[in-house]
């Protein structure tokens, strides 16, 4: 097995939000409601939005069919065009080759 590279084909192609103690409700809802189920098991079916959203305050990100991650202040939560959530740590945002607005 060999490692691979991973990136996006477009700059800033994710809808994202900086995790803060009290994000704007509309922005939080936009990201949370964009997270979708990628598998057909479950009542919602393939590509359906997660009922109640996939990013739960305060700081829990539901990865559909995989588990829950803790989101810390300064982290970024992004969603790709297919509704898949991506968590990037504050340290990685500050010290790696990420771009954001």
Beta strands, then each sheet from edge to edge (+ up, - down):
strand 1: 15-18
strand 2: 55-56
strand 3: 60-63
strand 4: 67-70
strand 5: 76-79
strand 6: 85-88
sheet 1: 1+ 5- 6+
sheet 2: 2+ 3- 4+
end
